[in-house]
């Protein structure tokens, strides 16, 4: 039977090396000296191309009794790696954080203080990111509120604590295009913020490129919200009503004045009416397709190559 611990710290890893030893050491120190509770650390290697990352994770997993490393078969993305870790935890509470030490392990107790809530998200007075990333972070927060029902005034980050019940719900809802905020807010509104420190990046550049951030936006809008389909349907409905009203107006005015109606006017009115009706119909069909997309799982969001670490689970191949 798998041993249960109190806290699981999930850390997606991509090409990091120098920060991993510090993370394992400082997280262990926090739990041993401050929290004083059982814990585990799960590193999820998201298909790193740096061979030193693999070697470092293997060494850590064999050096620390409560460290486990999960290696994915390719780069599936940070969110998929996070969800993979969340689906393989043993803890009653799950803490997620980045691998670059911009999230301080010493701030973990701040999250634990509020663990009676379903989700505790760290918020930062000052983000140590460039302007573009801060801007897109703000836009995504606004979209999360509009599209996903994020409570007003709540800010989300990748440094969060969630209860095991929420993790169980995530396991049941995993789909080919996962979005962690959607999975979280579809289950609960009991979310609180706690202020933490955001440190400058120590090693290299972020693996979260502008392209990946754009992909995240499209994932939010297309796979987790019917907003585009609804907008098309609404546009079609407005176009249909407007063009039909215009045609009626032209015919009535022509009847009053007993003058001929231009063939081009009639053709254009009919064309706009039909186009509007088709767009409206497309929006309705799209809503059905969206609901089907939410219920059908076509492929897993990640594939595991191997797991290394923790007691008798020293090296398991998948």
Buried (B, 14 or more C-beta within 10 A) or exposed (E): EEEEBBBBBBBBBBBBBEBBEEBBEBBBEBBEEEBEBBBBBBBBBBBBEBEEBBEBBBBBBBEBEBBBBBBBEEBBBBBBBBBBBBBBBBBBBBBBBBBBBBBBBBBBEBBBEBBEBBBBBBBBEEBEBEEEBEEBBEEBBEBBBEBBEBBEEBBBBBBBBBBBEBBEBBEEBBBEBBBBBBBBBBBBEEBBBBEBBBBEBEEBEBBBEEEBBEEBEEBBBBBBBBBBBBEBBEBBBEBBBBBBEBBEEBBEEBEEEEEEBEEEBBEBBEEBBEBBBEBBBBBBEBBEEBEEBBEEEEEBBBBBEBBBBBEEEEEEEE
